[in-house]
Amino acid sequence: MSIQENLQNIKATLPQECKLVAVSKTKTNSDILEAYQAGQRLFGENKVQDLVAKYEALPKDIEWHFIGHLQSNKIKYIVPFVSLIHGVDSLKLLQRINTACKKINSVQDILLQVHIAQEESKFGFSYQEISELLASDYQALYPFVQIKGLMGMASNTSDTELVQKEFSKLHKFYSNYQKLGFEVLSMGMSNDYPLAVAAGSNMVRVGSSIFGARNYH
Ligand SMILES: *Cc1c(COP(=O)(O)O)cnc(C)c1O
């Protein structure tokens, strides 16, 4: 199926209020333009160098999200144009984003990444760490950062019950913080976005189901 058909099929299953981030990592500009021509304007990348190159080459009404693990020394390349950073996974990174944005006098929207999977390897804060951060005077500590919500990646498993539990727990936790102005709960990828949406996700990050499997060289 074509990129356009894939996009249509996925959008047809998403509730109105759920945003679709088309994850275009490793994909070419012409793949992205095909999605663009089908009306997609929101794209996600996880490598700073690729993101900057694509931003420069592609139409300026594309909204770019950074979805991966961000290295501190590369923050400055993306904060001038990226609209949301999904994977803020440490206080050090939060601090560094704040510093980089202070220099250009702009406020960066971000999501805090919560470690919800059972795998050790995935990045993110624990629930406990997020609670502590949000109980602190974080707006005064990081005035150039606006925390818009939370992001999580479920365990990579065929155990749908486990994935469901992980998403539901994150949604419940997120709901407690809507009073802080949280608007975004980013959870769900190609393999598990229907479960994420059922659990209350309002932003899914879908790559291979739109663009086809990725080829890593
Ligand atoms: C690659 C990636 C996705 C999309 O993965 P697919 O399985 O291709 O949908 C979503 N979120 C993050 C953080 C990713 O790195």
Residues whose N, C-alpha, C, O or C-beta is under 5 A from the ligand:
A	BS01	LIG	V23 N46 I67 G68 M189 S190 N191 R205 V206 G207 S208 S209
